Amino acid sequence: MKNKNKILIVLIIILAIALIVVLFGSKIINKEDNYSVVYLTTGEVYVGKLSIPSFTLTDGYIFQVTKDTTDPNKNNFQLNPIKDALWAPKSLHLIKDNIVFYGPLMPSSKIAETLAQQVK
C-alpha cells in the first residue's frame, strides 16, 4: 500500500512539472525580450521574438539579401518589418517541420544592434 502511494505522489509531481513546462515553457526557454533568428526550408530568414514550444514569432522582420546596384558582385542586406508588409500580421505561427534552424541572437550581433537602435 505504501509503495502505491509513493508511486502516485511521484506521478503527480511529474505531471505537475510537465504542466508547468507546457504552460510557461516559452518564457523559460526564450525570454520575450530576446530576438531570435529562424531559417525556414523555403530559404526565408525571419528575426523576431520567438516563443517556444508554440513557435510563434512576434515583432518580426524578414531578412532579405539584395544585389548592390553599383556592384553586382556585392550583396546588401535589409531587415524589413513584417508589420509593413501588405499582409501585416501581428505574429507568425511557424510550423516546426518547416524550420531548418533557430536560435537567439547575440546582443553583439549586427542585427541585434540594429534592432536595439530602432527601438530607442
Residue pairs with C-beta under 8 A, 6 or more apart in sequence:
21 28
22 53
25 52
25 53
26 32
26 51
26 52
26 53
26 54
26 56
29 52
29 53
30 36
30 49
30 50
30 51
30 52
30 104
32 49
32 51
33 49
34 49
34 104
34 105
35 47
35 48
35 49
35 59
35 104
35 105
35 111
35 112
35 115
36 47
36 48
36 49
36 50
36 57
36 102
36 103
36 104
36 105
37 45
37 46
37 47
37 63
37 102
37 103
37 105
37 111
38 45
38 46
38 47
38 48
38 50
38 57
38 94
38 99
38 101
38 102
39 45
39 99
39 100
39 101
39 102
40 46
40 94
40 98
40 99
40 100
41 98
41 99
41 100
42 98
44 62
45 62
45 63
46 57
46 60
46 61
46 62
46 63
46 82
46 92
46 94
47 60
47 61
47 62
47 63
47 79
47 105
47 111
47 115
48 57
48 58
48 59
48 60
48 61
48 82
48 92
49 57
49 58
49 59
49 60
50 56
50 57
50 102
51 57
51 58
54 93
55 93
55 94
55 95
55 96
55 99
56 91
56 92
56 93
56 94
57 91
57 92
57 94
58 90
58 91
60 81
60 82
60 91
60 92
61 79
61 80
61 81
61 82
61 115
62 79
62 80
62 82
62 85
63 77
63 78
63 79
63 111
64 77
64 78
64 79
64 80
65 75
65 76
65 77
65 78
66 75
66 76
66 77
66 78
67 74
67 75
67 76
68 74
68 75
68 76
79 111
79 114
79 115
82 88
82 89
82 92
83 90
105 111
105 112
106 112
107 113
107 116
